[in-house]
Amino acid sequence: MPSLFSLFGLGGDNRRRPSPRSRAYPQMAAPARRYERPEVGRAEYQRADYSRSEYRPERRRPEADVNWRRRGILALTGLGTVAMVAGAVWLYRSPTLRVRVIDVDGAQIADAQAVASAAGISGSSLLTLNLETAAASVAKLPAVKSAKVTRVWPHGARIEVTEHQAWGYWQAGPQRLVIDETGRVLEQSRPPTADAPTIVEVASVAPDAKGVSTDPDTVLLVNRLRTDGTFDRLKVKPTSYVFRRDRGLTVIVAGGPAAVLGDSSNYDFKVRTWVALMDQVRAGQVPQVQAAQGRPSGATRPGQSAAMASEIDLRFGRNVVLR
């Protein structure tokens, strides 16, 4: 029976004597020879190229806690939105919020039934009622100057009407037109006041009905003379207003010369000059004019009579003409 020393190569006669080199540097024992079977048939296997991640087992994620409160709030919000939309559709289609009663205020000349019909809002839904369009439709009536439409919940509407107010008259030949303070010809309106002015247009040929047109600047000029106290400063009372296309407005007053103002340009200067000349007329300081010639003159010619000025022409600035 072999000993332990012979099994591990540590004893016996077969021990190798260490060489000088091996004493200093001991060498490792030679590896045992591997037994190789004779090649009858070698099978080659190819290793599949798999990434390491595919071999890793899938980790199971922890389940998150469900926020049931948040889900409940979202569900209630969605249901509320659906209910609101459904309610709005129902209100729009139902007769609950439809215009069934229309009140018309301020209509004296215009027919209230015509005003309500012109608005075109009967049976319309109050939710989608176009107030501006309805008011514009009412304002197209001849007697209506402006209109305002408002909702009256739950099933009504109110139309506030402002009618045209006549200011005076524009007369051209046999035609006498009713006008407002801007010179607009009115077909239907509230009547003017008892002392309303009449502007008479003088023309060589009588115009027909289609050819009559007012002059807005002249109308504004007459209105300004009547409202700013000019006649009180002049201490005169106007009797008529005459208009000609070639010379503009002439104001005829009682107890003094007429004033040719033309248009509204240089209004303040014309009024101041008119007031100063009227003071001179009352004081007898205005030079006499030739009645036959119609031109200013300091002295009369033989055979001609002198007369006081009957007309003051204020159209030429500082060059005031007396006739």
Buried (B, 14 or more C-beta within 10 A) or exposed (E): EEEEEBEEEEEEEEEEEEEEEEEEEEEEEEEEEEEEEEEEEEEEEEEEEEEEEEEEEEEEEEEEEEEEEEEEEEEEEEEEEEEEEEEEEEBBEEEEBBBEEBEBEBBEBBEBEBBBBBBEBEEBBBEEBEBEEBBBBBBEBEBBBBBBBEBEEEBBBBBBBBBBBBBBBBBBBEBEBBBBBEBBEBEBBBEBEEEEBBBBBEBEEEBEEEEBEBBEBBBBBBBEBBEEEBBEEBEBEBEBBBBBEEBBBBBBBEEBBBBBBBBBEBBEEBBEBBEEBBEEBEEEEBEBBBEEEEEBBEEBEEEEEEEBBBBBBBBEEEEBBBB
